[in-house]
Amino acid sequence: MCFQYIVLLNVVLTTMFVLFISKPGMLIYIVFVSVGYGLSLGGTFPAQKSLYMMIIPAGQEVEYQGHYSFYSQCLAWLPGIIFGLCVDAEIGGADNSRRIGMWVISAFHIVGMLLCSTCLDEKGAIEEAKKSAHLRIRGVKKVRGQAVVAPEEC
């Protein structure tokens, strides 16, 4: 759920950027949106990764991580290419091509958020992963009052 809120923040900030920053001298808006983007993008990847790690059943970590890496690398370039094509083709005129490109990036975020909210049963996936969580947990010993993970027995 946290991940969806962060993506929503990114969509709102992109919309604010496109609507309010239209001419030079709008420094306060640029600073506000830049700080928001920093918070949004700084939280996106940890929230995304932690959600993904919570829903992986024990024994399938490598398979799921392979899917995550594959789709991340296969699709990550697409919004940037479309933004570049909008700017190069001057879609909407030379002044508006960057704005349209930003809307395209915002649309990708919206599609991703909708897919995540409709296709992922987060609570159900976490409950399913909890059923096999005992297979991941290794023994813990206390050494001088501190918890230390015990090495696995051969």
C-alpha positions, 0 to 999 in steps of 0.5 A: 500500500505504501508503494501505491501512495508513493507512485500517487505522489509522483503522479501528483508532482508531475501534474503540478510540474506540468500545470504550474511551471510554465515560464522562467522565474517560478523558482519556488514551484521548482524547489517544491516539486524537486524536493517532492521528487526527491522524496518520491523517488527516494522512497519508490525503490525501497518500497517497491523492493520491500513489497516484492520481498514480502510476497515471495514464497520461500524456495522461490526467491531466485525465480521471483528475483529473476522475473523482477530483474528481467521486467525491470530491465526490459521495460525501464527504458520505455518511458524515457524513449517515449518522452524523447520521441515526444520532444524530438517530434515536437508533438503539440508544438515546440513549447508543449512537447516536454509537457506532453512527454511529462504527461506520458511519464505520468500516464506510465505511473498511473498504469503501473499503479492501477495494475498494482492495485487491481492485479495484486492482492497484497494482503493475500500474497503476504499471508501466502508467503507467511505460510512458508516463512519458517523455511527462511528463518535460521536459528538465532543464538544469543552471544553476550546479550546480542542476537546472532544468526547461527550458521546452518548445520551441514 
